[in-house]
Each structure stands twice: as structure tokens, then as C-alpha cells.
């Protein structure tokens, strides 16, 4: 008889939690196919989700949680309530105030991202720092 276990294997293409290779980014009226490997930062600003890539900043029509559910962890790691970064894009991690850190992203992205005290420990462990 077929298994009725709640965690029985399913096809990878039908699972919503499977990592994706691309996301649809919006810039003006254009829709751009963004390779996940190019995404350095995903952030929410005034309820709008944006991604930063070497080619620029794009709007996503997904919540931060929906994006997080579709991306592999690691290399994508939540560093605050409003930001996810790809650790492969980190150039350096600098101490901030009160146990926080600042992740400095590699060129050409060149953005500094605040890492909350609560999430800094896991990020440092993943980086081996």
C-alpha cells in the first residue's frame, strides 16, 4: 500500500520550498530574469521587497518571507527582520555597536548591511569568523 506518512518524498518540481535558480525582478515596466547567484542582498523597504545585484536594484513582487522560503540557507542568511544577504557576497564583517555587526558587500554591490545582535552569531559561525 502507498505510504501515508506526512513526510513522504514528492517531486522536487512541485515542492514550494525547493530552491529556485531565478527570480523575476522589476525595474520600471521591465521584468528581468535575475539569477539567484547574482543576488547579494534582499531587503524590505516600506513594505516593498528589493534585491541588489551587480546590475542594480530590482523590486520583487514577493514578501521577504516568500523569497526566504525559495532560497537555500546557506548561502542566503537572514541578518535582520528586514534583510537577507548571500554570504558569498560578503567582503568583510565589522563590529558595530552593542554586539551588532556590519557586513560590507563585495564590489560592485558595495553596500553596508547592518546585522542584528541576535543573528550575528549564526552569521559568524557560517563564515568561520
KOLLOKOL-70021 format. One record per atom (N, C-alpha, C): residue number from 1; x, y, z; atom name. Coordinates in nm, 4 decimals. Layout:
BEGIN
{seq NUM, u X, v Y, w Z, atom CA}
...
% end
This chain:
BEGIN
{seq 1, u 0.0833, v -0.1211, w 0.0000, atom N}
{seq 1, u 0.0000, v 0.0000, w 0.0000, atom CA}
{seq 1, u 0.0861, v 0.1252, w 0.0000, atom C}
{seq 2, u 0.0360, v 0.2362, w -0.0577, atom N}
{seq 2, u 0.1118, v 0.3607, w -0.0608, atom CA}
{seq 2, u 0.1330, v 0.4148, w 0.0798, atom C}
{seq 3, u 0.2453, v 0.4828, w 0.0980, atom N}
{seq 3, u 0.2782, v 0.5404, w 0.2276, atom CA}
{seq 3, u 0.1880, v 0.6608, w 0.2542, atom C}
{seq 4, u 0.1405, v 0.6716, w 0.3762, atom N}
{seq 4, u 0.0601, v 0.7873, w 0.4147, atom CA}
{seq 4, u 0.1363, v 0.8736, w 0.5136, atom C}
{seq 5, u 0.2663, v 0.8528, w 0.5237, atom N}
{seq 5, u 0.3496, v 0.9322, w 0.6141, atom CA}
{seq 5, u 0.3454, v 1.0786, w 0.5710, atom C}
{seq 6, u 0.3420, v 1.1703, w 0.6690, atom N}
{seq 6, u 0.3319, v 1.3124, w 0.6337, atom CA}
{seq 6, u 0.4528, v 1.3661, w 0.5582, atom C}
{seq 7, u 0.5679, v 1.2997, w 0.5687, atom N}
{seq 7, u 0.6879, v 1.3498, w 0.5029, atom CA}
{seq 7, u 0.7330, v 1.2573, w 0.3908, atom C}
{seq 8, u 0.6390, v 1.2014, w 0.3195, atom N}
{seq 8, u 0.6767, v 1.1134, w 0.2091, atom CA}
{seq 8, u 0.7380, v 1.1963, w 0.0977, atom C}
{seq 9, u 0.8350, v 1.1401, w 0.0245, atom N}
{seq 9, u 0.9015, v 1.2170, w -0.0818, atom CA}
{seq 9, u 0.8032, v 1.2607, w -0.1900, atom C}
{seq 10, u 0.8276, v 1.3797, w -0.2411, atom N}
{seq 10, u 0.7452, v 1.4310, w -0.3512, atom CA}
{seq 10, u 0.8380, v 1.4797, w -0.4607, atom C}
{seq 11, u 0.7838, v 1.5048, w -0.5734, atom N}
{seq 11, u 0.8622, v 1.5565, w -0.6851, atom CA}
{seq 11, u 0.9199, v 1.6934, w -0.6490, atom C}
{seq 12, u 1.0453, v 1.7159, w -0.6798, atom N}
{seq 12, u 1.1109, v 1.8425, w -0.6471, atom CA}
{seq 12, u 1.0418, v 1.9601, w -0.7157, atom C}
{seq 13, u 0.9843, v 1.9382, w -0.8317, atom N}
{seq 13, u 0.9239, v 2.0489, w -0.9043, atom CA}
{seq 13, u 0.7908, v 2.0923, w -0.8441, atom C}
{seq 14, u 0.7304, v 2.0126, w -0.7582, atom N}
{seq 14, u 0.6024, v 2.0514, w -0.7005, atom CA}
{seq 14, u 0.6151, v 2.1043, w -0.5594, atom C}
{seq 15, u 0.7326, v 2.0981, w -0.5004, atom N}
{seq 15, u 0.7519, v 2.1444, w -0.3642, atom CA}
{seq 15, u 0.7791, v 2.2940, w -0.3629, atom C}
{seq 16, u 0.6963, v 2.3738, w -0.2928, atom N}
{seq 16, u 0.7161, v 2.5175, w -0.2921, atom CA}
{seq 16, u 0.8422, v 2.5598, w -0.2193, atom C}
{seq 17, u 0.8996, v 2.4753, w -0.1354, atom N}
{seq 17, u 1.0181, v 2.5116, w -0.0584, atom CA}
{seq 17, u 1.1482, v 2.4800, w -0.1322, atom C}
{seq 18, u 1.1390, v 2.4291, w -0.2544, atom N}
{seq 18, u 1.2604, v 2.3956, w -0.3292, atom CA}
{seq 18, u 1.3325, v 2.5236, w -0.3709, atom C}
{seq 19, u 1.4666, v 2.5237, w -0.3615, atom N}
{seq 19, u 1.5417, v 2.6409, w -0.4065, atom CA}
{seq 19, u 1.5146, v 2.6688, w -0.5544, atom C}
{seq 20, u 1.5197, v 2.7934, w -0.5888, atom N}
{seq 20, u 1.4946, v 2.8342, w -0.7260, atom CA}
{seq 20, u 1.6220, v 2.8943, w -0.7853, atom C}
{seq 21, u 1.6394, v 2.8859, w -0.9150, atom N}
{seq 21, u 1.7582, v 2.9390, w -0.9799, atom CA}
{seq 21, u 1.7440, v 3.0824, w -1.0263, atom C}
{seq 22, u 1.6198, v 3.1310, w -1.0357, atom N}
{seq 22, u 1.5945, v 3.2655, w -1.0858, atom CA}
{seq 22, u 1.4763, v 3.3289, w -1.0134, atom C}
{seq 23, u 1.4761, v 3.4614, w -1.0083, atom N}
{seq 23, u 1.3629, v 3.5372, w -0.9563, atom CA}
{seq 23, u 1.3307, v 3.6465, w -1.0579, atom C}
{seq 24, u 1.2055, v 3.6864, w -1.0635, atom N}
{seq 24, u 1.1637, v 3.7933, w -1.1540, atom CA}
{seq 24, u 1.1793, v 3.9275, w -1.0838, atom C}
{seq 25, u 1.2707, v 4.0094, w -1.1349, atom N}
{seq 25, u 1.2918, v 4.1427, w -1.0803, atom CA}
{seq 25, u 1.2243, v 4.2457, w -1.1677, atom C}
{seq 26, u 1.1729, v 4.3496, w -1.1047, atom N}
{seq 26, u 1.1008, v 4.4538, w -1.1777, atom CA}
{seq 26, u 1.1760, v 4.5857, w -1.1655, atom C}
{seq 27, u 1.1948, v 4.6514, w -1.2789, atom N}
{seq 27, u 1.2572, v 4.7839, w -1.2829, atom CA}
{seq 27, u 1.1772, v 4.8646, w -1.3825, atom C}
{seq 28, u 1.0979, v 4.9573, w -1.3310, atom N}
{seq 28, u 1.0071, v 5.0314, w -1.4178, atom CA}
{seq 28, u 0.9052, v 4.9349, w -1.4772, atom C}
{seq 29, u 0.8880, v 4.9381, w -1.6078, atom N}
{seq 29, u 0.7933, v 4.8472, w -1.6726, atom CA}
{seq 29, u 0.8600, v 4.7169, w -1.7174, atom C}
{seq 30, u 0.9913, v 4.7050, w -1.6978, atom N}
{seq 30, u 1.0641, v 4.5855, w -1.7396, atom CA}
{seq 30, u 1.0599, v 4.4775, w -1.6322, atom C}
{seq 31, u 1.0549, v 4.3535, w -1.6776, atom N}
{seq 31, u 1.0698, v 4.2382, w -1.5880, atom CA}
{seq 31, u 1.1985, v 4.1692, w -1.6296, atom C}
{seq 32, u 1.2882, v 4.1506, w -1.5319, atom N}
{seq 32, u 1.4204, v 4.0961, w -1.5594, atom CA}
{seq 32, u 1.4351, v 3.9614, w -1.4892, atom C}
{seq 33, u 1.4885, v 3.8639, w -1.5607, atom N}
{seq 33, u 1.5148, v 3.7318, w -1.5043, atom CA}
{seq 33, u 1.6470, v 3.7389, w -1.4279, atom C}
{seq 34, u 1.6416, v 3.7358, w -1.2947, atom N}
{seq 34, u 1.7604, v 3.7507, w -1.2113, atom CA}
{seq 34, u 1.8113, v 3.6150, w -1.1662, atom C}
{seq 35, u 1.9373, v 3.5856, w -1.1947, atom N}
{seq 35, u 1.9990, v 3.4621, w -1.1456, atom CA}
{seq 35, u 2.0196, v 3.4760, w -0.9952, atom C}
{seq 36, u 1.9807, v 3.3748, w -0.9209, atom N}
{seq 36, u 1.9939, v 3.3771, w -0.7755, atom CA}
{seq 36, u 2.1398, v 3.4004, w -0.7351, atom C}
{seq 37, u 2.2340, v 3.3458, w -0.8098, atom N}
{seq 37, u 2.3753, v 3.3623, w -0.7764, atom CA}
{seq 37, u 2.4201, v 3.5080, w -0.7844, atom C}
{seq 38, u 2.3480, v 3.5926, w -0.8587, atom N}
{seq 38, u 2.3811, v 3.7346, w -0.8699, atom CA}
{seq 38, u 2.3221, v 3.8182, w -0.7568, atom C}
{seq 39, u 2.2337, v 3.7610, w -0.6777, atom N}
{seq 39, u 2.1666, v 3.8376, w -0.5729, atom CA}
{seq 39, u 2.2556, v 3.8454, w -0.4495, atom C}
{seq 40, u 2.2900, v 3.9686, w -0.4110, atom N}
{seq 40, u 2.3742, v 3.9906, w -0.2939, atom CA}
{seq 40, u 2.2905, v 4.0211, w -0.1699, atom C}
{seq 41, u 2.1865, v 4.1015, w -0.1872, atom N}
{seq 41, u 2.1046, v 4.1484, w -0.0750, atom CA}
{seq 41, u 1.9576, v 4.1450, w -0.1139, atom C}
{seq 42, u 1.8743, v 4.1052, w -0.0202, atom N}
{seq 42, u 1.7286, v 4.1137, w -0.0354, atom CA}
{seq 42, u 1.6802, v 4.1909, w 0.0863, atom C}
{seq 43, u 1.6048, v 4.2975, w 0.0642, atom N}
{seq 43, u 1.5620, v 4.3798, w 0.1766, atom CA}
{seq 43, u 1.4203, v 4.4318, w 0.1558, atom C}
{seq 44, u 1.3572, v 4.4630, w 0.2678, atom N}
{seq 44, u 1.2248, v 4.5242, w 0.2634, atom CA}
{seq 44, u 1.2395, v 4.6704, w 0.3031, atom C}
{seq 45, u 1.1784, v 4.7548, w 0.2220, atom N}
{seq 45, u 1.1793, v 4.8983, w 0.2474, atom CA}
{seq 45, u 1.0374, v 4.9483, w 0.2258, atom C}
{seq 46, u 0.9747, v 4.9972, w 0.3314, atom N}
{seq 46, u 0.8361, v 5.0453, w 0.3229, atom CA}
{seq 46, u 0.7440, v 4.9394, w 0.2621, atom C}
{seq 47, u 0.7515, v 4.8189, w 0.3090, atom N}
{seq 47, u 0.6703, v 4.7018, w 0.2684, atom CA}
{seq 47, u 0.6986, v 4.6514, w 0.1262, atom C}
{seq 48, u 0.7990, v 4.7054, w 0.0595, atom N}
{seq 48, u 0.8345, v 4.6602, w -0.0756, atom CA}
{seq 48, u 0.9658, v 4.5835, w -0.0666, atom C}
{seq 49, u 0.9711, v 4.4669, w -0.1310, atom N}
{seq 49, u 1.0912, v 4.3842, w -0.1294, atom CA}
{seq 49, u 1.1785, v 4.4199, w -0.2494, atom C}
{seq 50, u 1.3067, v 4.4430, w -0.2218, atom N}
{seq 50, u 1.4040, v 4.4760, w -0.3248, atom CA}
{seq 50, u 1.5199, v 4.3776, w -0.3201, atom C}
{seq 51, u 1.5839, v 4.3565, w -0.4349, atom N}
{seq 51, u 1.7080, v 4.2791, w -0.4402, atom CA}
{seq 51, u 1.8164, v 4.3688, w -0.4991, atom C}
{seq 52, u 1.9392, v 4.3463, w -0.4525, atom N}
{seq 52, u 2.0554, v 4.4171, w -0.5052, atom CA}
{seq 52, u 2.1435, v 4.3158, w -0.5758, atom C}
{seq 53, u 2.1799, v 4.3463, w -0.6992, atom N}
{seq 53, u 2.2684, v 4.2622, w -0.7797, atom CA}
{seq 53, u 2.3783, v 4.3529, w -0.8362, atom C}
{seq 54, u 2.4802, v 4.2958, w -0.8998, atom N}
{seq 54, u 2.5801, v 4.3813, w -0.9643, atom CA}
{seq 54, u 2.5202, v 4.4719, w -1.0721, atom C}
{seq 55, u 2.4067, v 4.4317, w -1.1288, atom N}
{seq 55, u 2.3429, v 4.5103, w -1.2339, atom CA}
{seq 55, u 2.2507, v 4.6190, w -1.1797, atom C}
{seq 56, u 2.2237, v 4.6197, w -1.0492, atom N}
{seq 56, u 2.1375, v 4.7227, w -0.9926, atom CA}
{seq 56, u 2.0390, v 4.6692, w -0.8912, atom C}
{seq 57, u 1.9406, v 4.7538, w -0.8611, atom N}
{seq 57, u 1.8377, v 4.7239, w -0.7612, atom CA}
{seq 57, u 1.7064, v 4.6969, w -0.8335, atom C}
{seq 58, u 1.6385, v 4.5890, w -0.7925, atom N}
{seq 58, u 1.5128, v 4.5484, w -0.8560, atom CA}
{seq 58, u 1.4068, v 4.5236, w -0.7501, atom C}
{seq 59, u 1.2837, v 4.5487, w -0.7858, atom N}
{seq 59, u 1.1705, v 4.5229, w -0.6977, atom CA}
{seq 59, u 1.1199, v 4.3816, w -0.7228, atom C}
{seq 60, u 1.0814, v 4.3138, w -0.6141, atom N}
{seq 60, u 1.0202, v 4.1818, w -0.6270, atom CA}
{seq 60, u 0.8743, v 4.1919, w -0.5880, atom C}
{seq 61, u 0.7921, v 4.1107, w -0.6495, atom N}
{seq 61, u 0.6503, v 4.1067, w -0.6132, atom CA}
{seq 61, u 0.6250, v 3.9888, w -0.5203, atom C}
{seq 62, u 0.7100, v 3.9773, w -0.4177, atom N}
{seq 62, u 0.7003, v 3.8703, w -0.3183, atom CA}
{seq 62, u 0.7377, v 3.9300, w -0.1834, atom C}
{seq 63, u 0.6863, v 3.8707, w -0.0777, atom N}
{seq 63, u 0.7276, v 3.9132, w 0.0560, atom CA}
{seq 63, u 0.8680, v 3.8607, w 0.0847, atom C}
{seq 64, u 0.9332, v 3.9185, w 0.1834, atom N}
{seq 64, u 1.0657, v 3.8723, w 0.2215, atom CA}
{seq 64, u 1.0595, v 3.7263, w 0.2663, atom C}
{seq 65, u 0.9549, v 3.6904, w 0.3381, atom N}
{seq 65, u 0.9404, v 3.5522, w 0.3841, atom CA}
{seq 65, u 0.9241, v 3.4563, w 0.2663, atom C}
{seq 66, u 0.8476, v 3.4951, w 0.1655, atom N}
{seq 66, u 0.8294, v 3.4093, w 0.0478, atom CA}
{seq 66, u 0.9602, v 3.3904, w -0.0269, atom C}
{seq 67, u 1.0399, v 3.4969, w -0.0361, atom N}
{seq 67, u 1.1703, v 3.4861, w -0.1009, atom CA}
{seq 67, u 1.2607, v 3.3957, w -0.0183, atom C}
{seq 68, u 1.2624, v 3.4169, w 0.1121, atom N}
{seq 68, u 1.3464, v 3.3353, w 0.2005, atom CA}
{seq 68, u 1.3118, v 3.1870, w 0.1886, atom C}
{seq 69, u 1.1848, v 3.1561, w 0.1763, atom N}
{seq 69, u 1.1408, v 3.0165, w 0.1632, atom CA}
{seq 69, u 1.1879, v 2.9525, w 0.0327, atom C}
{seq 70, u 1.2160, v 3.0321, w -0.0690, atom N}
{seq 70, u 1.2565, v 2.9793, w -0.2003, atom CA}
{seq 70, u 1.4073, v 2.9712, w -0.2198, atom C}
{seq 71, u 1.4840, v 3.0293, w -0.1280, atom N}
{seq 71, u 1.6293, v 3.0348, w -0.1442, atom CA}
{seq 71, u 1.7000, v 2.9414, w -0.0463, atom C}
{seq 72, u 1.8136, v 2.8844, w -0.0868, atom N}
{seq 72, u 1.8868, v 2.7940, w 0.0022, atom CA}
{seq 72, u 1.9523, v 2.8702, w 0.1185, atom C}
{seq 73, u 1.9461, v 2.8097, w 0.2357, atom N}
{seq 73, u 2.0070, v 2.8675, w 0.3555, atom CA}
{seq 73, u 2.1050, v 2.7674, w 0.4129, atom C}
{seq 74, u 2.2365, v 2.7954, w 0.4178, atom N}
{seq 74, u 2.3075, v 2.8986, w 0.3450, atom CA}
{seq 74, u 2.3114, v 2.8690, w 0.1953, atom C}
{seq 75, u 2.3524, v 2.9585, w 0.1124, atom N}
{seq 75, u 2.4267, v 3.0808, w 0.1368, atom CA}
{seq 75, u 2.3423, v 3.2034, w 0.1693, atom C}
{seq 76, u 2.2093, v 3.1955, w 0.1569, atom N}
{seq 76, u 2.1262, v 3.3101, w 0.1908, atom CA}
{seq 76, u 2.0898, v 3.3023, w 0.3386, atom C}
{seq 77, u 2.1182, v 3.4109, w 0.4104, atom N}
{seq 77, u 2.1009, v 3.4114, w 0.5552, atom CA}
{seq 77, u 2.0292, v 3.5395, w 0.5964, atom C}
{seq 78, u 1.9279, v 3.5233, w 0.6801, atom N}
{seq 78, u 1.8571, v 3.6397, w 0.7340, atom CA}
{seq 78, u 1.9488, v 3.7055, w 0.8370, atom C}
{seq 79, u 1.9735, v 3.8363, w 0.8215, atom N}
{seq 79, u 2.0618, v 3.9075, w 0.9136, atom CA}
{seq 79, u 1.9879, v 4.0122, w 0.9972, atom C}
{seq 80, u 1.8614, v 4.0350, w 0.9653, atom N}
{seq 80, u 1.7766, v 4.1237, w 1.0447, atom CA}
{seq 80, u 1.6317, v 4.0965, w 1.0050, atom C}
{seq 81, u 1.5400, v 4.1626, w 1.0702, atom N}
{seq 81, u 1.3987, v 4.1400, w 1.0365, atom CA}
{seq 81, u 1.3676, v 4.1789, w 0.8930, atom C}
{seq 82, u 1.4460, v 4.2715, w 0.8376, atom N}
{seq 82, u 1.4132, v 4.3220, w 0.7047, atom CA}
{seq 82, u 1.5160, v 4.2889, w 0.5973, atom C}
{seq 83, u 1.6181, v 4.2074, w 0.6294, atom N}
{seq 83, u 1.7253, v 4.1862, w 0.5320, atom CA}
{seq 83, u 1.7776, v 4.0432, w 0.5314, atom C}
{seq 84, u 1.8014, v 3.9924, w 0.4099, atom N}
{seq 84, u 1.8679, v 3.8644, w 0.3857, atom CA}
{seq 84, u 1.9894, v 3.8958, w 0.2990, atom C}
{seq 85, u 2.1026, v 3.8319, w 0.3284, atom N}
{seq 85, u 2.2189, v 3.8508, w 0.2432, atom CA}
{seq 85, u 2.2713, v 3.7153, w 0.1973, atom C}
{seq 86, u 2.3441, v 3.7172, w 0.0856, atom N}
{seq 86, u 2.4119, v 3.5977, w 0.0383, atom CA}
{seq 86, u 2.5560, v 3.6051, w 0.0897, atom C}
{seq 87, u 2.5955, v 3.5080, w 0.1714, atom N}
{seq 87, u 2.7258, v 3.5163, w 0.2366, atom CA}
{seq 87, u 2.8418, v 3.5156, w 0.1377, atom C}
{seq 88, u 2.8210, v 3.4622, w 0.0181, atom N}
{seq 88, u 2.9269, v 3.4628, w -0.0832, atom CA}
{seq 88, u 2.9640, v 3.6040, w -0.1276, atom C}
{seq 89, u 2.8760, v 3.6995, w -0.1019, atom N}
{seq 89, u 2.8998, v 3.8385, w -0.1423, atom CA}
{seq 89, u 2.9639, v 3.9223, w -0.0326, atom C}
{seq 90, u 2.9867, v 3.8664, w 0.0863, atom N}
{seq 90, u 3.0433, v 3.9436, w 0.1968, atom CA}
{seq 90, u 3.1937, v 3.9613, w 0.1764, atom C}
{seq 91, u 3.2383, v 4.0863, w 0.1804, atom N}
{seq 91, u 3.3817, v 4.1171, w 0.1724, atom CA}
{seq 91, u 3.4422, v 4.1185, w 0.3118, atom C}
{seq 92, u 3.3697, v 4.1771, w 0.4086, atom N}
{seq 92, u 3.4178, v 4.1818, w 0.5460, atom CA}
{seq 92, u 3.3008, v 4.1964, w 0.6416, atom C}
{seq 93, u 3.3277, v 4.1637, w 0.7668, atom N}
{seq 93, u 3.2294, v 4.1762, w 0.8739, atom CA}
{seq 93, u 3.2949, v 4.2595, w 0.9819, atom C}
{seq 94, u 3.2357, v 4.3753, w 1.0109, atom N}
{seq 94, u 3.2960, v 4.4679, w 1.1062, atom CA}
{seq 94, u 3.2084, v 4.4815, w 1.2296, atom C}
{seq 95, u 3.2711, v 4.4910, w 1.3487, atom N}
{seq 95, u 3.1921, v 4.5104, w 1.4704, atom CA}
{seq 95, u 3.1166, v 4.6424, w 1.4653, atom C}
{seq 96, u 2.9927, v 4.6371, w 1.5116, atom N}
{seq 96, u 2.9121, v 4.7580, w 1.5222, atom CA}
{seq 96, u 2.8946, v 4.7938, w 1.6685, atom C}
{seq 97, u 2.7826, v 4.8536, w 1.7015, atom N}
{seq 97, u 2.7542, v 4.8924, w 1.8393, atom CA}
{seq 97, u 2.6742, v 4.7839, w 1.9102, atom C}
{seq 98, u 2.6990, v 4.7681, w 2.0387, atom N}
{seq 98, u 2.6205, v 4.6791, w 2.1268, atom CA}
{seq 98, u 2.6073, v 4.5370, w 2.0735, atom C}
{seq 99, u 2.7147, v 4.4800, w 2.0223, atom N}
{seq 99, u 2.7125, v 4.3413, w 1.9772, atom CA}
{seq 99, u 2.6621, v 4.3197, w 1.8363, atom C}
{seq 100, u 2.6320, v 4.4271, w 1.7660, atom N}
{seq 100, u 2.5888, v 4.4137, w 1.6268, atom CA}
{seq 100, u 2.7113, v 4.4103, w 1.5367, atom C}
{seq 101, u 2.6883, v 4.3817, w 1.4094, atom N}
{seq 101, u 2.7955, v 4.3824, w 1.3106, atom CA}
{seq 101, u 2.7471, v 4.4539, w 1.1857, atom C}
{seq 102, u 2.8411, v 4.4897, w 1.1001, atom N}
{seq 102, u 2.8107, v 4.5463, w 0.9691, atom CA}
{seq 102, u 2.8776, v 4.4568, w 0.8659, atom C}
{seq 103, u 2.7977, v 4.4022, w 0.7753, atom N}
{seq 103, u 2.8515, v 4.3221, w 0.6651, atom CA}
{seq 103, u 2.8762, v 4.4159, w 0.5476, atom C}
{seq 104, u 2.9995, v 4.4173, w 0.5007, atom N}
{seq 104, u 3.0360, v 4.5001, w 0.3855, atom CA}
{seq 104, u 3.0364, v 4.4079, w 0.2639, atom C}
{seq 105, u 2.9543, v 4.4393, w 0.1669, atom N}
{seq 105, u 2.9393, v 4.3550, w 0.0496, atom CA}
{seq 105, u 3.0463, v 4.3877, w -0.0538, atom C}
{seq 106, u 3.0871, v 4.2847, w -0.1288, atom N}
{seq 106, u 3.1912, v 4.2976, w -0.2314, atom CA}
{seq 106, u 3.1463, v 4.3895, w -0.3462, atom C}
{seq 107, u 3.2447, v 4.4512, w -0.4125, atom N}
{seq 107, u 3.2129, v 4.5275, w -0.5339, atom CA}
{seq 107, u 3.1580, v 4.4326, w -0.6402, atom C}
{seq 108, u 3.0735, v 4.4763, w -0.7270, atom N}
{seq 108, u 3.0292, v 4.6138, w -0.7456, atom CA}
{seq 108, u 2.9080, v 4.6510, w -0.6610, atom C}
{seq 109, u 2.8632, v 4.5635, w -0.5729, atom N}
{seq 109, u 2.7461, v 4.5962, w -0.4909, atom CA}
{seq 109, u 2.7808, v 4.7044, w -0.3881, atom C}
{seq 110, u 2.8927, v 4.6885, w -0.3165, atom N}
{seq 110, u 2.9465, v 4.7920, w -0.2266, atom CA}
{seq 110, u 2.8440, v 4.8542, w -0.1325, atom C}
{seq 111, u 2.7664, v 4.7721, w -0.0648, atom N}
{seq 111, u 2.6670, v 4.8226, w 0.0300, atom CA}
{seq 111, u 2.7016, v 4.7670, w 0.1672, atom C}
{seq 112, u 2.6807, v 4.8479, w 0.2708, atom N}
{seq 112, u 2.6995, v 4.8018, w 0.4079, atom CA}
{seq 112, u 2.5642, v 4.7631, w 0.4648, atom C}
{seq 113, u 2.5581, v 4.6446, w 0.5267, atom N}
{seq 113, u 2.4329, v 4.5901, w 0.5777, atom CA}
{seq 113, u 2.4451, v 4.5684, w 0.7283, atom C}
{seq 114, u 2.3510, v 4.6229, w 0.8044, atom N}
{seq 114, u 2.3507, v 4.6013, w 0.9487, atom CA}
{seq 114, u 2.3064, v 4.4589, w 0.9799, atom C}
{seq 115, u 2.3796, v 4.3939, w 1.0693, atom N}
{seq 115, u 2.3485, v 4.2581, w 1.1140, atom CA}
{seq 115, u 2.3063, v 4.2684, w 1.2604, atom C}
{seq 116, u 2.1860, v 4.2212, w 1.2911, atom N}
{seq 116, u 2.1361, v 4.2320, w 1.4277, atom CA}
{seq 116, u 2.2188, v 4.1463, w 1.5229, atom C}
{seq 117, u 2.2196, v 4.1858, w 1.6478, atom N}
{seq 117, u 2.2925, v 4.1117, w 1.7505, atom CA}
{seq 117, u 2.2427, v 3.9675, w 1.7569, atom C}
{seq 118, u 2.1128, v 3.9508, w 1.7462, atom N}
{seq 118, u 2.0515, v 3.8178, w 1.7550, atom CA}
{seq 118, u 2.0978, v 3.7253, w 1.6421, atom C}
{seq 119, u 2.1214, v 3.7806, w 1.5238, atom N}
{seq 119, u 2.1571, v 3.6982, w 1.4079, atom CA}
{seq 119, u 2.3069, v 3.6972, w 1.3764, atom C}
{seq 120, u 2.3841, v 3.7797, w 1.4449, atom N}
{seq 120, u 2.5277, v 3.7905, w 1.4179, atom CA}
{seq 120, u 2.6024, v 3.6614, w 1.4512, atom C}
{seq 121, u 2.5650, v 3.5952, w 1.5566, atom N}
{seq 121, u 2.6357, v 3.4737, w 1.5981, atom CA}
{seq 121, u 2.6314, v 3.3669, w 1.4886, atom C}
{seq 122, u 2.5117, v 3.3409, w 1.4349, atom N}
{seq 122, u 2.4992, v 3.2392, w 1.3301, atom CA}
{seq 122, u 2.5785, v 3.2786, w 1.2059, atom C}
{seq 123, u 2.5736, v 3.4062, w 1.1686, atom N}
{seq 123, u 2.6473, v 3.4516, w 1.0515, atom CA}
{seq 123, u 2.7974, v 3.4314, w 1.0730, atom C}
{seq 124, u 2.8476, v 3.4664, w 1.1881, atom N}
{seq 124, u 2.9901, v 3.4480, w 1.2169, atom CA}
{seq 124, u 3.0274, v 3.2992, w 1.2131, atom C}
{seq 125, u 2.9395, v 3.2136, w 1.2643, atom N}
{seq 125, u 2.9650, v 3.0684, w 1.2593, atom CA}
{seq 125, u 2.9712, v 3.0178, w 1.1161, atom C}
{seq 126, u 2.8776, v 3.0628, w 1.0325, atom N}
{seq 126, u 2.8762, v 3.0200, w 0.8926, atom CA}
{seq 126, u 3.0007, v 3.0656, w 0.8186, atom C}
{seq 127, u 3.0504, v 3.1820, w 0.8524, atom N}
{seq 127, u 3.1682, v 3.2365, w 0.7873, atom CA}
{seq 127, u 3.2984, v 3.1833, w 0.8478, atom C}
{seq 128, u 3.2872, v 3.1184, w 0.9633, atom N}
{seq 128, u 3.4062, v 3.0692, w 1.0315, atom CA}
{seq 128, u 3.4878, v 3.1812, w 1.0947, atom C}
{seq 129, u 3.4203, v 3.2922, w 1.1334, atom N}
{seq 129, u 3.4884, v 3.4074, w 1.1918, atom CA}
{seq 129, u 3.4674, v 3.4109, w 1.3400, atom C}
% end
